[in-house]
Amino acid sequence: MRYLLLVCDDPTAEPYRPEDDDIVDWVAENDRRSLSVLGDRLRPPADARTVRVRSGQLLVTDGPFAETQETVAGFDVLECADLDEALDRAAAHPMARFGRIEVRPFWPLDL
């Protein structure tokens, strides 16, 4: 099953230390285990746009729609055997220490 790992900033987390950032090892382990589907960093919220259509009108606003101190900084899509494996890989991600990881299973469309 596929899982989305939303990599988020979190002001309550321990301070970021580049020397403890082992993301290269984390990605290599996922590749070795054939779990990686896709992953990348995201530009900051100031570079984002929010798109809405209301009463047929296109509304585009700068940045995220919600005001929050936590932002989505990146994502990974993993193909895991089950939720336990996805949670294990999320716990091993460096941003689990420096931020937080939200794990969500995909909900495939039944077409």
Gaussian input, Z-matrix of N, CA and C with variables (Angstrom, degrees):
# hf/3-21g

backbone

0 1
 N
 C     1     B1
 C     2     B2     1     A1
 N     3     B3     2     A2     1     D1
 C     4     B4     3     A3     2     D2
 C     5     B5     4     A4     3     D3
 N     6     B6     5     A5     4     D4
 C     7     B7     6     A6     5     D5
 C     8     B8     7     A7     6     D6
 N     9     B9     8     A8     7     D7
 C    10    B10     9     A9     8     D8
 C    11    B11    10    A10     9     D9
 N    12    B12    11    A11    10    D10
 C    13    B13    12    A12    11    D11
 C    14    B14    13    A13    12    D12
 N    15    B15    14    A14    13    D13
 C    16    B16    15    A15    14    D14
 C    17    B17    16    A16    15    D15
 N    18    B18    17    A17    16    D16
 C    19    B19    18    A18    17    D17
 C    20    B20    19    A19    18    D18
 N    21    B21    20    A20    19    D19
 C    22    B22    21    A21    20    D20
 C    23    B23    22    A22    21    D21
 N    24    B24    23    A23    22    D22
 C    25    B25    24    A24    23    D23
 C    26    B26    25    A25    24    D24
 N    27    B27    26    A26    25    D25
 C    28    B28    27    A27    26    D26
 C    29    B29    28    A28    27    D27
 N    30    B30    29    A29    28    D28
 C    31    B31    30    A30    29    D29
 C    32    B32    31    A31    30    D30
 N    33    B33    32    A32    31    D31
 C    34    B34    33    A33    32    D32
 C    35    B35    34    A34    33    D33
 N    36    B36    35    A35    34    D34
 C    37    B37    36    A36    35    D35
 C    38    B38    37    A37    36    D36
 N    39    B39    38    A38    37    D37
 C    40    B40    39    A39    38    D38
 C    41    B41    40    A40    39    D39
 N    42    B42    41    A41    40    D40
 C    43    B43    42    A42    41    D41
 C    44    B44    43    A43    42    D42
 N    45    B45    44    A44    43    D43
 C    46    B46    45    A45    44    D44
 C    47    B47    46    A46    45    D45
 N    48    B48    47    A47    46    D46
 C    49    B49    48    A48    47    D47
 C    50    B50    49    A49    48    D48
 N    51    B51    50    A50    49    D49
 C    52    B52    51    A51    50    D50
 C    53    B53    52    A52    51    D51
 N    54    B54    53    A53    52    D52
 C    55    B55    54    A54    53    D53
 C    56    B56    55    A55    54    D54
 N    57    B57    56    A56    55    D55
 C    58    B58    57    A57    56    D56
 C    59    B59    58    A58    57    D57
 N    60    B60    59    A59    58    D58
 C    61    B61    60    A60    59    D59
 C    62    B62    61    A61    60    D60
 N    63    B63    62    A62    61    D61
 C    64    B64    63    A63    62    D62
 C    65    B65    64    A64    63    D63
 N    66    B66    65    A65    64    D64
 C    67    B67    66    A66    65    D65
 C    68    B68    67    A67    66    D66
 N    69    B69    68    A68    67    D67
 C    70    B70    69    A69    68    D68
 C    71    B71    70    A70    69    D69
 N    72    B72    71    A71    70    D70
 C    73    B73    72    A72    71    D71
 C    74    B74    73    A73    72    D72
 N    75    B75    74    A74    73    D73
 C    76    B76    75    A75    74    D74
 C    77    B77    76    A76    75    D75
 N    78    B78    77    A77    76    D76
 C    79    B79    78    A78    77    D77
 C    80    B80    79    A79    78    D78
 N    81    B81    80    A80    79    D79
 C    82    B82    81    A81    80    D80
 C    83    B83    82    A82    81    D81
 N    84    B84    83    A83    82    D82
 C    85    B85    84    A84    83    D83
 C    86    B86    85    A85    84    D84
 N    87    B87    86    A86    85    D85
 C    88    B88    87    A87    86    D86
 C    89    B89    88    A88    87    D87
 N    90    B90    89    A89    88    D88
 C    91    B91    90    A90    89    D89
 C    92    B92    91    A91    90    D90
 N    93    B93    92    A92    91    D91
 C    94    B94    93    A93    92    D92
 C    95    B95    94    A94    93    D93
 N    96    B96    95    A95    94    D94
 C    97    B97    96    A96    95    D95
 C    98    B98    97    A97    96    D96
 N    99    B99    98    A98    97    D97
 C   100   B100    99    A99    98    D98
 C   101   B101   100   A100    99    D99
 N   102   B102   101   A101   100   D100
 C   103   B103   102   A102   101   D101
 C   104   B104   103   A103   102   D102
 N   105   B105   104   A104   103   D103
 C   106   B106   105   A105   104   D104
 C   107   B107   106   A106   105   D105
 N   108   B108   107   A107   106   D106
 C   109   B109   108   A108   107   D107
 C   110   B110   109   A109   108   D108
 N   111   B111   110   A110   109   D109
 C   112   B112   111   A111   110   D110
 C   113   B113   112   A112   111   D111
 N   114   B114   113   A113   112   D112
 C   115   B115   114   A114   113   D113
 C   116   B116   115   A115   114   D114
 N   117   B117   116   A116   115   D115
 C   118   B118   117   A117   116   D116
 C   119   B119   118   A118   117   D117
 N   120   B120   119   A119   118   D118
 C   121   B121   120   A120   119   D119
 C   122   B122   121   A121   120   D120
 N   123   B123   122   A122   121   D121
 C   124   B124   123   A123   122   D122
 C   125   B125   124   A124   123   D123
 N   126   B126   125   A125   124   D124
 C   127   B127   126   A126   125   D125
 C   128   B128   127   A127   126   D126
 N   129   B129   128   A128   127   D127
 C   130   B130   129   A129   128   D128
 C   131   B131   130   A130   129   D129
 N   132   B132   131   A131   130   D130
 C   133   B133   132   A132   131   D131
 C   134   B134   133   A133   132   D132
 N   135   B135   134   A134   133   D133
 C   136   B136   135   A135   134   D134
 C   137   B137   136   A136   135   D135
 N   138   B138   137   A137   136   D136
 C   139   B139   138   A138   137   D137
 C   140   B140   139   A139   138   D138
 N   141   B141   140   A140   139   D139
 C   142   B142   141   A141   140   D140
 C   143   B143   142   A142   141   D141
 N   144   B144   143   A143   142   D142
 C   145   B145   144   A144   143   D143
 C   146   B146   145   A145   144   D144
 N   147   B147   146   A146   145   D145
 C   148   B148   147   A147   146   D146
 C   149   B149   148   A148   147   D147
 N   150   B150   149   A149   148   D148
 C   151   B151   150   A150   149   D149
 C   152   B152   151   A151   150   D150
 N   153   B153   152   A152   151   D151
 C   154   B154   153   A153   152   D152
 C   155   B155   154   A154   153   D153
 N   156   B156   155   A155   154   D154
 C   157   B157   156   A156   155   D155
 C   158   B158   157   A157   156   D156
 N   159   B159   158   A158   157   D157
 C   160   B160   159   A159   158   D158
 C   161   B161   160   A160   159   D159
 N   162   B162   161   A161   160   D160
 C   163   B163   162   A162   161   D161
 C   164   B164   163   A163   162   D162
 N   165   B165   164   A164   163   D163
 C   166   B166   165   A165   164   D164
 C   167   B167   166   A166   165   D165
 N   168   B168   167   A167   166   D166
 C   169   B169   168   A168   167   D167
 C   170   B170   169   A169   168   D168
 N   171   B171   170   A170   169   D169
 C   172   B172   171   A171   170   D170
 C   173   B173   172   A172   171   D171
 N   174   B174   173   A173   172   D172
 C   175   B175   174   A174   173   D173
 C   176   B176   175   A175   174   D174
 N   177   B177   176   A176   175   D175
 C   178   B178   177   A177   176   D176
 C   179   B179   178   A178   177   D177
 N   180   B180   179   A179   178   D178
 C   181   B181   180   A180   179   D179
 C   182   B182   181   A181   180   D180
 N   183   B183   182   A182   181   D181
 C   184   B184   183   A183   182   D182
 C   185   B185   184   A184   183   D183
 N   186   B186   185   A185   184   D184
 C   187   B187   186   A186   185   D185
 C   188   B188   187   A187   186   D186
 N   189   B189   188   A188   187   D187
 C   190   B190   189   A189   188   D188
 C   191   B191   190   A190   189   D189
 N   192   B192   191   A191   190   D190
 C   193   B193   192   A192   191   D191
 C   194   B194   193   A193   192   D192
 N   195   B195   194   A194   193   D193
 C   196   B196   195   A195   194   D194
 C   197   B197   196   A196   195   D195
 N   198   B198   197   A197   196   D196
 C   199   B199   198   A198   197   D197
 C   200   B200   199   A199   198   D198
 N   201   B201   200   A200   199   D199
 C   202   B202   201   A201   200   D200
 C   203   B203   202   A202   201   D201
 N   204   B204   203   A203   202   D202
 C   205   B205   204   A204   203   D203
 C   206   B206   205   A205   204   D204
 N   207   B207   206   A206   205   D205
 C   208   B208   207   A207   206   D206
 C   209   B209   208   A208   207   D207
 N   210   B210   209   A209   208   D208
 C   211   B211   210   A210   209   D209
 C   212   B212   211   A211   210   D210
 N   213   B213   212   A212   211   D211
 C   214   B214   213   A213   212   D212
 C   215   B215   214   A214   213   D213
 N   216   B216   215   A215   214   D214
 C   217   B217   216   A216   215   D215
 C   218   B218   217   A217   216   D216
 N   219   B219   218   A218   217   D217
 C   220   B220   219   A219   218   D218
 C   221   B221   220   A220   219   D219
 N   222   B222   221   A221   220   D220
 C   223   B223   222   A222   221   D221
 C   224   B224   223   A223   222   D222
 N   225   B225   224   A224   223   D223
 C   226   B226   225   A225   224   D224
 C   227   B227   226   A226   225   D225
 N   228   B228   227   A227   226   D226
 C   229   B229   228   A228   227   D227
 C   230   B230   229   A229   228   D228
 N   231   B231   230   A230   229   D229
 C   232   B232   231   A231   230   D230
 C   233   B233   232   A232   231   D231
 N   234   B234   233   A233   232   D232
 C   235   B235   234   A234   233   D233
 C   236   B236   235   A235   234   D234
 N   237   B237   236   A236   235   D235
 C   238   B238   237   A237   236   D236
 C   239   B239   238   A238   237   D237
 N   240   B240   239   A239   238   D238
 C   241   B241   240   A240   239   D239
 C   242   B242   241   A241   240   D240
 N   243   B243   242   A242   241   D241
 C   244   B244   243   A243   242   D242
 C   245   B245   244   A244   243   D243
 N   246   B246   245   A245   244   D244
 C   247   B247   246   A246   245   D245
 C   248   B248   247   A247   246   D246
 N   249   B249   248   A248   247   D247
 C   250   B250   249   A249   248   D248
 C   251   B251   250   A250   249   D249
 N   252   B252   251   A251   250   D250
 C   253   B253   252   A252   251   D251
 C   254   B254   253   A253   252   D252
 N   255   B255   254   A254   253   D253
 C   256   B256   255   A255   254   D254
 C   257   B257   256   A256   255   D255
 N   258   B258   257   A257   256   D256
 C   259   B259   258   A258   257   D257
 C   260   B260   259   A259   258   D258
 N   261   B261   260   A260   259   D259
 C   262   B262   261   A261   260   D260
 C   263   B263   262   A262   261   D261
 N   264   B264   263   A263   262   D262
 C   265   B265   264   A264   263   D263
 C   266   B266   265   A265   264   D264
 N   267   B267   266   A266   265   D265
 C   268   B268   267   A267   266   D266
 C   269   B269   268   A268   267   D267
 N   270   B270   269   A269   268   D268
 C   271   B271   270   A270   269   D269
 C   272   B272   271   A271   270   D270
 N   273   B273   272   A272   271   D271
 C   274   B274   273   A273   272   D272
 C   275   B275   274   A274   273   D273
 N   276   B276   275   A275   274   D274
 C   277   B277   276   A276   275   D275
 C   278   B278   277   A277   276   D276
 N   279   B279   278   A278   277   D277
 C   280   B280   279   A279   278   D278
 C   281   B281   280   A280   279   D279
 N   282   B282   281   A281   280   D280
 C   283   B283   282   A282   281   D281
 C   284   B284   283   A283   282   D282
 N   285   B285   284   A284   283   D283
 C   286   B286   285   A285   284   D284
 C   287   B287   286   A286   285   D285
 N   288   B288   287   A287   286   D286
 C   289   B289   288   A288   287   D287
 C   290   B290   289   A289   288   D288
 N   291   B291   290   A290   289   D289
 C   292   B292   291   A291   290   D290
 C   293   B293   292   A292   291   D291
 N   294   B294   293   A293   292   D292
 C   295   B295   294   A294   293   D293
 C   296   B296   295   A295   294   D294
 N   297   B297   296   A296   295   D295
 C   298   B298   297   A297   296   D296
 C   299   B299   298   A298   297   D297
 N   300   B300   299   A299   298   D298
 C   301   B301   300   A300   299   D299
 C   302   B302   301   A301   300   D300
 N   303   B303   302   A302   301   D301
 C   304   B304   303   A303   302   D302
 C   305   B305   304   A304   303   D303
 N   306   B306   305   A305   304   D304
 C   307   B307   306   A306   305   D305
 C   308   B308   307   A307   306   D306
 N   309   B309   308   A308   307   D307
 C   310   B310   309   A309   308   D308
 C   311   B311   310   A310   309   D309
 N   312   B312   311   A311   310   D310
 C   313   B313   312   A312   311   D311
 C   314   B314   313   A313   312   D312
 N   315   B315   314   A314   313   D313
 C   316   B316   315   A315   314   D314
 C   317   B317   316   A316   315   D315
 N   318   B318   317   A317   316   D316
 C   319   B319   318   A318   317   D317
 C   320   B320   319   A319   318   D318
 N   321   B321   320   A320   319   D319
 C   322   B322   321   A321   320   D320
 C   323   B323   322   A322   321   D321
 N   324   B324   323   A323   322   D322
 C   325   B325   324   A324   323   D323
 C   326   B326   325   A325   324   D324
 N   327   B327   326   A326   325   D325
 C   328   B328   327   A327   326   D326
 C   329   B329   328   A328   327   D327
 N   330   B330   329   A329   328   D328
 C   331   B331   330   A330   329   D329
 C   332   B332   331   A331   330   D330

   B1=1.4481
   B2=1.5238
   B3=1.3216
   B4=1.4638
   B5=1.5282
   B6=1.3502
   B7=1.4536
   B8=1.5185
   B9=1.3288
   B10=1.4544
   B11=1.5192
   B12=1.3195
   B13=1.4550
   B14=1.5158
   B15=1.3186
   B16=1.4609
   B17=1.5279
   B18=1.3086
   B19=1.4583
   B20=1.5222
   B21=1.3300
   B22=1.4652
   B23=1.5176
   B24=1.3370
   B25=1.4551
   B26=1.5228
   B27=1.3299
   B28=1.4548
   B29=1.5231
   B30=1.3334
   B31=1.4626
   B32=1.5256
   B33=1.3356
   B34=1.4657
   B35=1.5334
   B36=1.3215
   B37=1.4774
   B38=1.5254
   B39=1.3313
   B40=1.4621
   B41=1.5267
   B42=1.3217
   B43=1.4646
   B44=1.5248
   B45=1.3185
   B46=1.4668
   B47=1.5200
   B48=1.3359
   B49=1.4638
   B50=1.5286
   B51=1.3329
   B52=1.4672
   B53=1.5275
   B54=1.3118
   B55=1.4690
   B56=1.5330
   B57=1.3360
   B58=1.4637
   B59=1.5292
   B60=1.3149
   B61=1.4620
   B62=1.5210
   B63=1.3310
   B64=1.4656
   B65=1.5321
   B66=1.3276
   B67=1.4624
   B68=1.5266
   B69=1.3219
   B70=1.4732
   B71=1.5249
   B72=1.3191
   B73=1.4713
   B74=1.5272
   B75=1.3282
   B76=1.4634
   B77=1.5314
   B78=1.3239
   B79=1.4653
   B80=1.5298
   B81=1.3162
   B82=1.4683
   B83=1.5293
   B84=1.3215
   B85=1.4742
   B86=1.5232
   B87=1.3236
   B88=1.4670
   B89=1.5208
   B90=1.3234
   B91=1.4689
   B92=1.5327
   B93=1.3261
   B94=1.4715
   B95=1.5262
   B96=1.3320
   B97=1.4678
   B98=1.5255
   B99=1.3270
   B100=1.4737
   B101=1.5253
   B102=1.3275
   B103=1.4647
   B104=1.5207
   B105=1.3163
   B106=1.4676
   B107=1.5165
   B108=1.3202
   B109=1.4595
   B110=1.5294
   B111=1.3485
   B112=1.4601
   B113=1.5161
   B114=1.3061
   B115=1.4570
   B116=1.5125
   B117=1.3318
   B118=1.4555
   B119=1.5204
   B120=1.3328
   B121=1.4573
   B122=1.5211
   B123=1.3141
   B124=1.4628
   B125=1.5193
   B126=1.3187
   B127=1.4601
   B128=1.5304
   B129=1.3290
   B130=1.4617
   B131=1.5289
   B132=1.3394
   B133=1.4701
   B134=1.5292
   B135=1.3176
   B136=1.4687
   B137=1.5269
   B138=1.3302
   B139=1.4634
   B140=1.5316
   B141=1.3355
   B142=1.4693
   B143=1.5201
   B144=1.3040
   B145=1.4520
   B146=1.5178
   B147=1.3233
   B148=1.4539
   B149=1.5163
   B150=1.3213
   B151=1.4648
   B152=1.5281
   B153=1.3264
   B154=1.4545
   B155=1.5209
   B156=1.3090
   B157=1.4583
   B158=1.5173
   B159=1.3306
   B160=1.4609
   B161=1.5251
   B162=1.3291
   B163=1.4691
   B164=1.5221
   B165=1.3287
   B166=1.4498
   B167=1.5138
   B168=1.3146
   B169=1.4681
   B170=1.5298
   B171=1.3134
   B172=1.4571
   B173=1.5173
   B174=1.3194
   B175=1.4567
   B176=1.5273
   B177=1.3096
   B178=1.4572
   B179=1.5218
   B180=1.3243
   B181=1.4585
   B182=1.5231
   B183=1.3185
   B184=1.4600
   B185=1.5142
   B186=1.3229
   B187=1.4523
   B188=1.5110
   B189=1.3227
   B190=1.4677
   B191=1.5192
   B192=1.3119
   B193=1.4500
   B194=1.5227
   B195=1.3332
   B196=1.4636
   B197=1.5241
   B198=1.3145
   B199=1.4584
   B200=1.5240
   B201=1.3231
   B202=1.4541
   B203=1.5180
   B204=1.3152
   B205=1.4621
   B206=1.5248
   B207=1.3190
   B208=1.4527
   B209=1.5259
   B210=1.3197
   B211=1.4606
   B212=1.5196
   B213=1.3187
   B214=1.4550
   B215=1.5259
   B216=1.3229
   B217=1.4612
   B218=1.5195
   B219=1.3224
   B220=1.4541
   B221=1.5119
   B222=1.3329
   B223=1.4645
   B224=1.5186
   B225=1.3096
   B226=1.4597
   B227=1.5136
   B228=1.3112
   B229=1.4556
   B230=1.5185
   B231=1.3352
   B232=1.4602
   B233=1.5181
   B234=1.3078
   B235=1.4573
   B236=1.5170
   B237=1.3379
   B238=1.4619
   B239=1.5244
   B240=1.3204
   B241=1.4602
   B242=1.5275
   B243=1.3374
   B244=1.4584
   B245=1.5297
   B246=1.3299
   B247=1.4554
   B248=1.5264
   B249=1.3088
   B250=1.4653
   B251=1.5303
   B252=1.3216
   B253=1.4590
   B254=1.5319
   B255=1.3308
   B256=1.4687
   B257=1.5294
   B258=1.3244
   B259=1.4669
   B260=1.5270
   B261=1.3202
   B262=1.4653
   B263=1.5259
   B264=1.3294
   B265=1.4629
   B266=1.5254
   B267=1.3314
   B268=1.4644
   B269=1.5271
   B270=1.3111
   B271=1.4676
   B272=1.5169
   B273=1.3319
   B274=1.4637
   B275=1.5322
   B276=1.3219
   B277=1.4697
   B278=1.5298
   B279=1.3408
   B280=1.4676
   B281=1.5272
   B282=1.3143
   B283=1.4657
   B284=1.5275
   B285=1.3255
   B286=1.4644
   B287=1.5280
   B288=1.3538
   B289=1.4779
   B290=1.5187
   B291=1.3358
   B292=1.4636
   B293=1.5278
   B294=1.2974
   B295=1.4601
   B296=1.5144
   B297=1.3164
   B298=1.4609
   B299=1.5194
   B300=1.3055
   B301=1.4580
   B302=1.5204
   B303=1.3203
   B304=1.4573
   B305=1.5224
   B306=1.3276
   B307=1.4633
   B308=1.5229
   B309=1.3397
   B310=1.4643
   B311=1.5262
   B312=1.3335
   B313=1.4673
   B314=1.5271
   B315=1.3129
   B316=1.4615
   B317=1.5251
   B318=1.3037
   B319=1.4615
   B320=1.5140
   B321=1.3539
   B322=1.4719
   B323=1.5300
   B324=1.3113
   B325=1.4644
   B326=1.5119
   B327=1.3022
   B328=1.4633
   B329=1.5165
   B330=1.3395
   B331=1.4658
   B332=1.5044
   A1=108.95
   A2=115.51
   A3=120.30
   A4=110.74
   A5=112.83
   A6=121.01
   A7=108.90
   A8=115.24
   A9=121.86
   A10=107.62
   A11=116.27
   A12=121.94
   A13=107.01
   A14=116.62
   A15=121.47
   A16=107.11
   A17=115.67
   A18=122.67
   A19=107.52
   A20=116.57
   A21=120.61
   A22=112.04
   A23=114.39
   A24=120.57
   A25=107.05
   A26=116.00
   A27=120.29
   A28=107.74
   A29=117.54
   A30=119.90
   A31=113.67
   A32=118.52
   A33=120.58
   A34=112.54
   A35=117.21
   A36=121.04
   A37=110.45
   A38=114.91
   A39=118.67
   A40=109.31
   A41=117.81
   A42=121.35
   A43=112.05
   A44=115.26
   A45=121.02
   A46=110.10
   A47=115.48
   A48=121.88
   A49=107.34
   A50=117.89
   A51=120.92
   A52=113.22
   A53=117.68
   A54=120.05
   A55=112.28
   A56=117.91
   A57=121.56
   A58=112.33
   A59=116.99
   A60=121.88
   A61=108.98
   A62=115.52
   A63=121.43
   A64=111.91
   A65=116.36
   A66=120.97
   A67=112.18
   A68=117.83
   A69=120.33
   A70=109.70
   A71=117.00
   A72=121.06
   A73=110.82
   A74=116.26
   A75=120.47
   A76=110.73
   A77=116.68
   A78=120.87
   A79=110.24
   A80=117.47
   A81=121.18
   A82=111.07
   A83=116.91
   A84=120.22
   A85=110.79
   A86=117.91
   A87=120.27
   A88=110.89
   A89=117.13
   A90=120.77
   A91=110.43
   A92=116.50
   A93=121.01
   A94=110.58
   A95=116.53
   A96=121.56
   A97=112.49
   A98=117.51
   A99=123.64
   A100=112.35
   A101=116.39
   A102=121.74
   A103=112.38
   A104=117.89
   A105=121.63
   A106=111.78
   A107=115.47
   A108=122.10
   A109=108.11
   A110=116.31
   A111=121.93
   A112=108.15
   A113=116.52
   A114=120.65
   A115=110.03
   A116=115.96
   A117=119.81
   A118=109.65
   A119=115.23
   A120=121.63
   A121=108.09
   A122=116.14
   A123=121.51
   A124=109.90
   A125=116.01
   A126=121.57
   A127=108.49
   A128=118.53
   A129=121.00
   A130=112.47
   A131=116.70
   A132=120.76
   A133=113.81
   A134=117.88
   A135=119.66
   A136=111.88
   A137=117.55
   A138=121.62
   A139=112.52
   A140=116.77
   A141=121.62
   A142=111.12
   A143=115.15
   A144=123.32
   A145=107.19
   A146=116.36
   A147=121.90
   A148=108.12
   A149=116.30
   A150=122.75
   A151=108.80
   A152=115.40
   A153=122.61
   A154=108.28
   A155=116.57
   A156=121.84
   A157=106.54
   A158=116.05
   A159=122.68
   A160=108.16
   A161=115.37
   A162=121.59
   A163=111.05
   A164=115.82
   A165=120.82
   A166=114.98
   A167=118.52
   A168=123.05
   A169=110.30
   A170=116.13
   A171=121.80
   A172=109.18
   A173=116.27
   A174=122.40
   A175=108.00
   A176=116.41
   A177=122.00
   A178=107.12
   A179=115.91
   A180=120.63
   A181=109.80
   A182=115.75
   A183=120.82
   A184=109.99
   A185=115.37
   A186=121.58
   A187=113.75
   A188=115.58
   A189=119.48
   A190=110.39
   A191=115.95
   A192=121.38
   A193=111.19
   A194=117.73
   A195=121.79
   A196=110.36
   A197=115.84
   A198=121.09
   A199=108.27
   A200=117.42
   A201=121.29
   A202=109.62
   A203=116.65
   A204=120.29
   A205=110.59
   A206=116.46
   A207=120.97
   A208=109.23
   A209=116.80
   A210=120.65
   A211=109.64
   A212=115.99
   A213=121.66
   A214=106.94
   A215=116.57
   A216=121.91
   A217=112.47
   A218=116.83
   A219=120.67
   A220=109.76
   A221=115.07
   A222=119.89
   A223=109.41
   A224=114.27
   A225=121.78
   A226=107.32
   A227=116.01
   A228=122.12
   A229=105.87
   A230=115.46
   A231=121.13
   A232=109.69
   A233=115.94
   A234=123.09
   A235=106.12
   A236=116.16
   A237=121.45
   A238=110.31
   A239=115.45
   A240=120.62
   A241=111.12
   A242=115.96
   A243=120.04
   A244=109.49
   A245=115.87
   A246=121.52
   A247=111.46
   A248=117.98
   A249=120.57
   A250=111.52
   A251=117.09
   A252=120.01
   A253=110.14
   A254=117.51
   A255=120.80
   A256=110.65
   A257=117.54
   A258=121.14
   A259=110.98
   A260=116.59
   A261=120.98
   A262=110.76
   A263=117.24
   A264=121.01
   A265=110.51
   A266=117.76
   A267=120.77
   A268=110.34
   A269=117.69
   A270=121.74
   A271=111.64
   A272=117.54
   A273=121.84
   A274=112.41
   A275=118.09
   A276=122.08
   A277=108.76
   A278=118.65
   A279=119.38
   A280=113.66
   A281=117.80
   A282=119.60
   A283=112.31
   A284=118.23
   A285=119.28
   A286=109.39
   A287=116.31
   A288=121.42
   A289=111.41
   A290=117.29
   A291=122.01
   A292=112.98
   A293=117.53
   A294=123.11
   A295=108.38
   A296=115.84
   A297=120.69
   A298=108.43
   A299=115.97
   A300=122.50
   A301=108.01
   A302=116.41
   A303=121.18
   A304=107.38
   A305=117.37
   A306=122.83
   A307=108.63
   A308=115.43
   A309=120.10
   A310=110.01
   A311=116.41
   A312=118.57
   A313=109.86
   A314=115.70
   A315=119.45
   A316=108.59
   A317=114.92
   A318=121.98
   A319=106.51
   A320=116.18
   A321=119.30
   A322=112.18
   A323=114.98
   A324=120.73
   A325=109.19
   A326=115.68
   A327=120.39
   A328=108.51
   A329=116.22
   A330=120.93
   A331=110.42
   D1=146.15
   D2=178.82
   D3=-89.81
   D4=142.02
   D5=178.93
   D6=-129.81
   D7=138.73
   D8=174.28
   D9=-97.28
   D10=125.46
   D11=173.65
   D12=-105.14
   D13=110.00
   D14=176.93
   D15=-88.52
   D16=117.24
   D17=-178.87
   D18=-90.85
   D19=115.82
   D20=-172.46
   D21=-121.60
   D22=145.13
   D23=168.83
   D24=-70.52
   D25=152.67
   D26=177.96
   D27=-151.60
   D28=112.00
   D29=-176.59
   D30=-64.77
   D31=-14.20
   D32=179.96
   D33=-91.07
   D34=-3.47
   D35=-178.05
   D36=-78.86
   D37=169.04
   D38=177.09
   D39=-65.57
   D40=151.66
   D41=-178.64
   D42=-59.71
   D43=142.56
   D44=178.40
   D45=-66.58
   D46=132.56
   D47=176.40
   D48=-128.13
   D49=110.15
   D50=-177.49
   D51=-52.36
   D52=-35.84
   D53=-178.36
   D54=-68.47
   D55=-17.19
   D56=177.42
   D57=-100.03
   D58=2.00
   D59=-179.07
   D60=-85.12
   D61=99.65
   D62=-177.47
   D63=-104.50
   D64=36.95
   D65=-177.14
   D66=-59.57
   D67=-34.37
   D68=179.61
   D69=-62.68
   D70=-41.84
   D71=177.82
   D72=-66.96
   D73=-39.95
   D74=179.89
   D75=-61.83
   D76=-45.98
   D77=178.65
   D78=-64.40
   D79=-42.99
   D80=179.90
   D81=-60.71
   D82=-40.39
   D83=178.46
   D84=-65.60
   D85=-40.87
   D86=176.76
   D87=-64.52
   D88=-40.11
   D89=177.17
   D90=-64.07
   D91=-44.21
   D92=-179.86
   D93=-59.72
   D94=-37.42
   D95=-178.80
   D96=-89.26
   D97=5.25
   D98=-179.27
   D99=55.95
   D100=41.11
   D101=178.77
   D102=-98.94
   D103=-27.96
   D104=-174.06
   D105=-69.15
   D106=131.01
   D107=172.35
   D108=-110.38
   D109=-50.12
   D110=-176.82
   D111=-165.52
   D112=149.21
   D113=175.35
   D114=-169.77
   D115=151.05
   D116=179.29
   D117=-169.48
   D118=164.33
   D119=172.20
   D120=-84.05
   D121=159.93
   D122=177.77
   D123=-118.71
   D124=149.10
   D125=174.40
   D126=-64.43
   D127=160.68
   D128=-178.09
   D129=-67.41
   D130=161.84
   D131=-178.56
   D132=-55.43
   D133=-29.17
   D134=179.36
   D135=-61.91
   D136=-22.93
   D137=179.25
   D138=-92.15
   D139=-2.89
   D140=-176.62
   D141=-85.58
   D142=161.92
   D143=171.53
   D144=-132.49
   D145=143.54
   D146=175.44
   D147=-109.25
   D148=129.78
   D149=-176.90
   D150=-112.03
   D151=129.52
   D152=175.51
   D153=-137.04
   D154=149.91
   D155=171.02
   D156=-122.63
   D157=120.22
   D158=-179.78
   D159=-128.61
   D160=125.10
   D161=-179.24
   D162=51.50
   D163=39.71
   D164=178.39
   D165=79.17
   D166=-1.99
   D167=-179.08
   D168=-96.98
   D169=130.89
   D170=174.78
   D171=-80.45
   D172=125.85
   D173=177.37
   D174=-120.82
   D175=120.17
   D176=177.75
   D177=-119.62
   D178=122.80
   D179=178.71
   D180=-119.04
   D181=153.76
   D182=177.71
   D183=-73.21
   D184=142.72
   D185=173.35
   D186=70.56
   D187=-172.18
   D188=178.46
   D189=-74.51
   D190=154.67
   D191=-179.51
   D192=-72.29
   D193=-38.48
   D194=-178.10
   D195=-93.69
   D196=140.42
   D197=174.21
   D198=-84.97
   D199=123.70
   D200=-179.33
   D201=-154.98
   D202=153.78
   D203=175.76
   D204=-82.81
   D205=-24.22
   D206=178.59
   D207=-90.26
   D208=135.00
   D209=178.90
   D210=-130.86
   D211=154.69
   D212=174.87
   D213=-79.12
   D214=118.31
   D215=-176.86
   D216=-99.94
   D217=-16.81
   D218=-179.10
   D219=-178.74
   D220=-174.83
   D221=-178.74
   D222=-156.15
   D223=158.90
   D224=170.83
   D225=-140.49
   D226=141.73
   D227=172.27
   D228=-112.94
   D229=121.52
   D230=-179.80
   D231=-119.13
   D232=146.30
   D233=173.25
   D234=-102.43
   D235=103.23
   D236=-174.86
   D237=-115.46
   D238=158.84
   D239=178.88
   D240=-66.38
   D241=-36.27
   D242=-177.16
   D243=-163.70
   D244=178.30
   D245=-179.01
   D246=-61.24
   D247=-37.62
   D248=179.89
   D249=-59.16
   D250=-42.61
   D251=178.70
   D252=-66.51
   D253=-40.74
   D254=178.73
   D255=-63.06
   D256=-40.78
   D257=178.68
   D258=-67.45
   D259=-37.30
   D260=177.06
   D261=-61.70
   D262=-45.00
   D263=179.77
   D264=-68.74
   D265=-36.82
   D266=177.05
   D267=-63.55
   D268=-41.40
   D269=179.96
   D270=-64.96
   D271=-27.81
   D272=-179.95
   D273=-83.53
   D274=-11.75
   D275=179.88
   D276=-69.02
   D277=136.14
   D278=-179.43
   D279=-59.30
   D280=-29.56
   D281=-179.61
   D282=-74.37
   D283=-8.67
   D284=171.45
   D285=-65.86
   D286=-26.76
   D287=176.10
   D288=-88.66
   D289=-42.72
   D290=-172.41
   D291=-92.38
   D292=-7.21
   D293=-178.80
   D294=-155.68
   D295=-125.75
   D296=174.18
   D297=-156.72
   D298=156.60
   D299=178.70
   D300=-122.04
   D301=121.87
   D302=173.69
   D303=-97.18
   D304=126.48
   D305=-177.89
   D306=-107.97
   D307=123.39
   D308=179.07
   D309=-131.41
   D310=129.78
   D311=173.14
   D312=-72.55
   D313=146.04
   D314=173.85
   D315=-70.09
   D316=151.86
   D317=176.94
   D318=-119.27
   D319=86.72
   D320=-173.74
   D321=-60.99
   D322=144.20
   D323=174.96
   D324=-74.48
   D325=135.23
   D326=175.26
   D327=-93.04
   D328=89.82
   D329=-178.16
   D330=-98.43

